[in-house]
Amino acid sequence: MKSNSTPNKDAGTWRLNFLFFFFTLTLCSSVLFGQNTSFLVTGKVTSDSGNALGGVSVQVKGTARGTSTDATGNYGISASETSVLVFSSIGYTTQEVPVAGKQVINVTLNASSGQLEQVVVVGYGTQRKRDVTGSVASVSGAEIAKQPVLTAAQAIQGKVAGVQILTSGDPNSSPTVRIRGVGTMLGGAAPLYVVDGVITDDIRNINSADITSMDILKDASATAIYGMRAANGVLLITTKKGRTGKMVVAYDGLVGVKEVARLVNMAGSNQYANYVNEASIYYGSGDSLIRGAQLAAGGNTDWYDVILKKSLQQNHNVSISGGSESINYFLSAGYVGDGGVIKTNDFERFTLRSNNEYKLSRMLRLSTLVSYSRTNLRDVDLGVFDIAYRAAPYVPAKVGELYGNTSLSNNISNPLLNLEKLNNSSMGNRLQGTFSGEYKPIPWLTLRTSYGVDLNFYRNSTYRYRYTNTGANNIFLTSGGNQLVNRSQLALQADNSNKWVWDNTATITKVIGAHNFSLLVGATAEEYRFNTTRGTRLDVPENEDQWYLDAGVPASATNANSGDRWARNSYLSRLNYSFNNRYLLTATYRADATSRFPSQNRWGYFPSIGLGWNISREDFMAGQNLFDNLKLRASWGRVGNDQISSNLYNPLATLNVPYYYNGSEYLGISFNQAVDKNLKWETTEEYDLGLEFAILKNKLSGTIDYYHKTTRDALINIFFNGQVLGDIDNQYTTNAANFTNKGVEFSLNWTDRVSKNFDYNLNGNIAFNQNRIIGLNGGQALTSGSVGSQGFTTKSDNGQTIGSFFILQADGIFQNAAEITGSAQPNAQPGDLRYKDLSGPNGKPDGIINDLDRAYSGSYQPKFTFGLNGSVNYAAFDFSFGSYGTSGGKIYNAKKAARSDARDNVETEVAKNRWTPNNPGTNIPRANLNQLPASTYFLESGSFWRINNLTLGYTLPGNLLANRFQRLRVYVTAQNLLTITGYSGFTPEIVSGNNLNAGIEQTIYPTTRTFAFGVNVGL
Amino acid sequence: MIRYTHYKLLVLAVPLLMVAGCSKKFLEIDPQGQLTEVQALRDPEAANQLVGGVYNTLYLGGFDNSTVGFQWAILGDVASDDSDKGSTPSDYDAGGAGDVDNFRPNPANGIYNNIWNGHYLGIARANKAIDILNSSTIETTAKNRLLGEARFLRGFYYFNLVRAFGGVPKVVRVPEPAEVNSDEFQTRASVADIYAVILEDLQFAVDNLSVKGTAGTQLGRATKGAAQSYLAKVYMYQKNWQKTLELTQGVINSNQYTLVPNYNLVFREKAVSGVGGANNSESIFEVQTGLNVAENAVSPLYSNGQGPRGRGGWNDLGFGFNSPSADLAGFYEPGDTRRNATIIFINPTVAGRDNGTYLWDGFRLPSQDSVENPRYNYKAYHSPLLESGQLTSNKDTKPKNIRLMRYAEVLLMYAEAQAMLGNAAEATAKLNMVRSRANLPASTGTQANIWRERRAELAMEHDRFFDLVRQGRAGTVLRAHGKPFVDGRNEVFPIPNAQRDLSGGRLTQNNGY
């Protein structure tokens, strides 16, 4: 290109000159001529309540020149006689003021009507909220940063209708996010994350304090621009940029205490002994299992108390931002320290971000966004949560250096020992960077290119200590049993991944009379590489400095190395058209290709169309004063989900299949998994109908959306006699299932500024969703959620909700022998659960209770989710609360259901209130020896309402600050203060399992509660 | 000047929109670190590797999908009068080996399904290897040898299946996944059809494999002798005595095999002064195990599953299944050296005296009060003291080569064929070769005597039940042994429920189940 351009330079330049001349003549002469007579304009921006407004964008209309006000509301900008200054700020109505020779322009901005002038990020661009035809919601960075949680996704819980967030107390965990229901069965159900325009799948490296706003794209009109990856919705994160003006230095810090939000009470030693002895004496061997002597010699251990802890949580952020006419900068450093609530758990994250923007000229801007994050985690084996439930309470946890021997008491390992004798530590380093250039050769054309990289380096070292249960080195109070580690083991794992995304877009914006056009076309390419290496050796010394593979026995060495790689290439386009600001049209089209699918199915095409009608802007609405805003939207579109493992369509050989010839090993290959060579993405077609309104002088605004999503070609397993092909699991994955998600979402927002010193806001949202499988088309109903010997607990079948519980129906308790005689459970004892005999081999009750009597009993998916949030500002005090709830979901209490040894512990309530001839009125069965079958007895309501966040702040008045600080605010905050729920387990929010078996509580990290004190300082 | 730069950028910006990745190649990414089918076909070594993958299925065992491992021992021995379930009375009883031992008709029993799955996995891998070999361009001799090996294994697996279940689906090619649910693969072929497949496969192997020790053979791979022996055995099951004779004659005349002088060295890992051990002079086909780091070149649980089970207090050797029956212990003629080489006898506990059992390697088993069962299978014993030690302490992965075909059996098949064809002298001669090795006096080569000899010689090698069925006297013998054997039902095991479900009910159940 370059070498060719030289000979043609003159001709090319001339042509471009001509073009440029032509367009500048017709469209923006002001830009050309205004340059010559510019002078400095200064002034102050205040709100309608009289406060100075900082951070207001001040722009010379039609140019790229802009600045923003400082904390005292003052600004200065170079403008000309004929310039028009545009003042805009989130939450305020944008104002345009002609300069007309004035050198001082003071402006008062009115709180905006709703948030209509607000700009929302919509994917490869931004749009004014009032022009959007899709269902889009925004949450401000301030709202997100307020909460002491790790990721932004966690912080939007309860803020947006139709966005279900399941959070865990596990430090460094990603919350489960479901937008408008569960969108897939076997594929990934997580939404797409886009950070500053760059697609990513993990936002744990983003410091919440660095976020300006988060926009959630819910319907196809909004998401289809992301095509094959948009079916689960899109979360767009915009990070902070510097603003032109004085340097702003800010420190935000928080120190608090984290603890388990809810506990489960387990039986103490005596209650425990009574229970298990009763089970054994009346229903078992006839003899006591626990002797008085054992109790007398033992302790009374609360195992949860033993494995849980309170820990310190800290967040510290420092940022420096500012800018001049040619450069805007934002630099931040953040630290998160979170010790978790399980012993030995620990987490730290350090982040650095530098977002710079360089204005090389009126036409050319470059920007670099670079972020680095470093995490250190000592992880815990969540299995301890289950065994702490079962561990016998009379066994002491640890006395001195010796542990209680739970493998002797009830054949499980000592949970504390498990935690202390396993060191699973990892370190992550992640570097994300985007370099982009924006070129506006002519005012109506913007060319943008951006190149982003995401580098991830992860290293895990897991050391398993050696310990024995007999002899001189016995570490147990009582020797014997079966918990021991004969040889220490070190496992090292190093992963690295490298992703780049290159986006190129051109945007043409034109206004012709009342017609507003904006056309975006673009192309993107993306490539991802991943490599993981793992090695293990035995007999590595205990000394941490020796935790290298070389320190172990060479003959015991194992190693493994594998990787992944994929690429994508996409073309995208979007047309926005509006007429008279009343009639809106958005049409998008994306063509996506990915290496994950076979060449004949490689390209997918994803169109959408959205229509909007700003009714309140119609002439016939001019006379009314009920509606400040009334807008109707309708959209249709098609989006895809390609979240499957790479090359699932490719028959792959299993390597290193050994056999011995001549006494030495020969490594063969085999094909063990049948595949569908025609695999493709899942397609979701979505309709959305929305109404937005604002009344009472914008005090009350709201949105109602109805949507209907149909997912087709969803991945499902076809069961077949796979051995015919050497396929051990008897199934292969193909695109066959269909299902729908449909629902209604309501949001209401009340904002009132009562006086200069007092304003408040209250908003609520509620979203109903119904998920139904409407066709398996040859696929098999998927059973999942195995709990011990109970077998599966969920079944996803035609006509049902994905992940429905499919279990026996507990129907009270047998009170006496007479009730048992003639029942379907002739071997039952009084006090046993009675199950409904629903069916048999011939479809009729057969007098036998078995798997044929299972029935659908609801699912983990809630019928509706809701949030209620509010804030009050009174003088220097600010108060806010956020709450969230779900209703109609079910939870399977699997830690209770998995109790399988006659000597396993039970909950206090079970021990106290079990059925006995003297306590017939209970719903808890008699003392049991064995694991009970999967039934509704273990199924509980997962509904809950929780106060997510409560914050009270005080901003020191200016006179106290003595000009040392721009701002100084202190606050106290409580995260997860209170949960109201009928669920008896640790948390009604279950972040475990997959789409088919979520909602089973067995080994999960409990939800945590944090009380913290924080400061915000602005220098 | 500045403006000029911008124009150049504009010119550059337009092609940027095209994105370098437009080329189709950008999206053609092969799986990383994994071999696709297409690539497998291209590699000249792939055919050999695929056949290696078929041999690998000989390891399938444990409580999982199984070919000739632990669960096959349950079918061959525990179902017969040679052994009892073993272990504790309740262990692996209902739903496990107890159903097999007592002929409880339970098509849901996992053993049947595991045997079915394991064998079909082997067959599927053989089909794949054969498929790819057929389209491969490697040199003909090598190709036919590899084809011969794959078809030998396929024939061998079908022989086990047809003996265990009767007619089974005939799968001799690689269908597309969507074809799999068709009737062709989901209905049972007749017993005769399956035998036709077996005969064709084994005959191909006989025709294309080389004699043991000649060029192109490797210890552990199937040889012409192995193919002849199994083909002879199949013909014996079909009472085609002439063919049995010819084929066993071929093995004998190859002069590659001799009986190991000491019977008790046949099942050891290491030879003693060059005699016995793994792949000894009478071994015709055996599972080749070895110890790699992953310990996955073994038939899991084969030794451990049958190893002596303690009652606590000592580091025992296994689960104690497949315990030789009192009937077997009493069956041997006086002086038969095979009795103590086949059965580990646990001594009664005598107060005040060490009455433990010392095994050949000096390993001491305590007396009865510390051991669960009175007898264990010596042929499955892997010495923790003198044979290959493992890296891990995992008892399940002891490297025990399973002897599948021995020269002694060839001699007995030859003898039986000769007896049936009226050549009593030849029958007697070979029968007595086997007897004299066991330190027994000469006998006459009648079919009845040969059948007796088969039991003594092959006891606890998982052949007895099928042999009784072949002999047509399983019912008589097993009922006399106290088992509820039902004629017309128990000659074969039930078609596993799981398989019938997968076939959508098209796989018919065996009579009486």
Chai-1 contact restraints between the chains, C-beta under 6 A:
chainA,res_idxA,chainB,res_idxB,connection_type,confidence,min_distance_angstrom,max_distance_angstrom,comment,restraint_id
A,T13,B,Y7,contact,1.0,0.0,6.0,A-B,restraint_1
A,L16,B,Y7,contact,1.0,0.0,6.0,A-B,restraint_2
A,M363,B,H6,contact,1.0,0.0,6.0,A-B,restraint_3
A,Y439,B,L9,contact,1.0,0.0,6.0,A-B,restraint_4
A,P441,B,L10,contact,1.0,0.0,6.0,A-B,restraint_5
A,L447,B,A13,contact,1.0,0.0,6.0,A-B,restraint_6
A,T449,B,L16,contact,1.0,0.0,6.0,A-B,restraint_7
A,N486,B,S393,contact,1.0,0.0,6.0,A-B,restraint_8
A,N504,B,L16,contact,1.0,0.0,6.0,A-B,restraint_9
A,N504,B,L17,contact,1.0,0.0,6.0,A-B,restraint_10
A,A523,B,L17,contact,1.0,0.0,6.0,A-B,restraint_11
A,A523,B,V19,contact,1.0,0.0,6.0,A-B,restraint_12
A,A525,B,V19,contact,1.0,0.0,6.0,A-B,restraint_13
A,A525,B,G21,contact,1.0,0.0,6.0,A-B,restraint_14
A,S556,B,L391,contact,1.0,0.0,6.0,A-B,restraint_15
A,T558,B,V293,contact,1.0,0.0,6.0,A-B,restraint_16
A,S562,B,G33,contact,1.0,0.0,6.0,A-B,restraint_17
A,G563,B,Q32,contact,1.0,0.0,6.0,A-B,restraint_18
A,G563,B,G33,contact,1.0,0.0,6.0,A-B,restraint_19
A,D564,B,Q32,contact,1.0,0.0,6.0,A-B,restraint_20
A,R565,B,I29,contact,1.0,0.0,6.0,A-B,restraint_21
A,R565,B,Q32,contact,1.0,0.0,6.0,A-B,restraint_22
A,A567,B,F26,contact,1.0,0.0,6.0,A-B,restraint_23
A,A567,B,L27,contact,1.0,0.0,6.0,A-B,restraint_24
A,A567,B,I29,contact,1.0,0.0,6.0,A-B,restraint_25
A,N569,B,G21,contact,1.0,0.0,6.0,A-B,restraint_26
A,A593,B,L27,contact,1.0,0.0,6.0,A-B,restraint_27
A,S595,B,L27,contact,1.0,0.0,6.0,A-B,restraint_28
A,S595,B,I29,contact,1.0,0.0,6.0,A-B,restraint_29
A,N647,B,P31,contact,1.0,0.0,6.0,A-B,restraint_30
A,N650,B,P31,contact,1.0,0.0,6.0,A-B,restraint_31
A,N650,B,T36,contact,1.0,0.0,6.0,A-B,restraint_32
A,P651,B,E37,contact,1.0,0.0,6.0,A-B,restraint_33
A,L652,B,P31,contact,1.0,0.0,6.0,A-B,restraint_34
A,L652,B,Q34,contact,1.0,0.0,6.0,A-B,restraint_35
A,A653,B,L35,contact,1.0,0.0,6.0,A-B,restraint_36
A,A653,B,A40,contact,1.0,0.0,6.0,A-B,restraint_37
A,V657,B,G53,contact,1.0,0.0,6.0,A-B,restraint_38
A,V657,B,N56,contact,1.0,0.0,6.0,A-B,restraint_39
A,P658,B,A297,contact,1.0,0.0,6.0,A-B,restraint_40
A,Y659,B,G52,contact,1.0,0.0,6.0,A-B,restraint_41
A,Y659,B,Y55,contact,1.0,0.0,6.0,A-B,restraint_42
A,Y659,B,N56,contact,1.0,0.0,6.0,A-B,restraint_43
A,Y660,B,G220,contact,1.0,0.0,6.0,A-B,restraint_44
A,Y660,B,Q288,contact,1.0,0.0,6.0,A-B,restraint_45
A,Y660,B,G290,contact,1.0,0.0,6.0,A-B,restraint_46
A,Y661,B,Q218,contact,1.0,0.0,6.0,A-B,restraint_47
A,Y661,B,G220,contact,1.0,0.0,6.0,A-B,restraint_48
A,N662,B,Q218,contact,1.0,0.0,6.0,A-B,restraint_49
A,N662,B,L219,contact,1.0,0.0,6.0,A-B,restraint_50
A,E665,B,G290,contact,1.0,0.0,6.0,A-B,restraint_51
A,E665,B,N292,contact,1.0,0.0,6.0,A-B,restraint_52
A,Y666,B,G52,contact,1.0,0.0,6.0,A-B,restraint_53
A,G668,B,Q49,contact,1.0,0.0,6.0,A-B,restraint_54
A,G668,B,G52,contact,1.0,0.0,6.0,A-B,restraint_55
A,G668,B,G53,contact,1.0,0.0,6.0,A-B,restraint_56
A,G668,B,N56,contact,1.0,0.0,6.0,A-B,restraint_57
A,I669,B,Q49,contact,1.0,0.0,6.0,A-B,restraint_58
A,I669,B,G53,contact,1.0,0.0,6.0,A-B,restraint_59
A,S670,B,G53,contact,1.0,0.0,6.0,A-B,restraint_60
A,S670,B,R125,contact,1.0,0.0,6.0,A-B,restraint_61
A,F671,B,K128,contact,1.0,0.0,6.0,A-B,restraint_62
A,A674,B,P177,contact,1.0,0.0,6.0,A-B,restraint_63
A,F720,B,V180,contact,1.0,0.0,6.0,A-B,restraint_64
A,F720,B,N181,contact,1.0,0.0,6.0,A-B,restraint_65
A,N721,B,V180,contact,1.0,0.0,6.0,A-B,restraint_66
A,N721,B,L502,contact,1.0,0.0,6.0,A-B,restraint_67
A,Q723,B,N117,contact,1.0,0.0,6.0,A-B,restraint_68
A,Q723,B,Y120,contact,1.0,0.0,6.0,A-B,restraint_69
A,Q723,B,L121,contact,1.0,0.0,6.0,A-B,restraint_70
A,Q723,B,A124,contact,1.0,0.0,6.0,A-B,restraint_71
A,V724,B,V171,contact,1.0,0.0,6.0,A-B,restraint_72
A,V724,B,V180,contact,1.0,0.0,6.0,A-B,restraint_73
A,V724,B,F185,contact,1.0,0.0,6.0,A-B,restraint_74
A,L725,B,A124,contact,1.0,0.0,6.0,A-B,restraint_75
A,G726,B,L121,contact,1.0,0.0,6.0,A-B,restraint_76
A,G726,B,A124,contact,1.0,0.0,6.0,A-B,restraint_77
A,G726,B,R125,contact,1.0,0.0,6.0,A-B,restraint_78
A,Y732,B,P177,contact,1.0,0.0,6.0,A-B,restraint_79
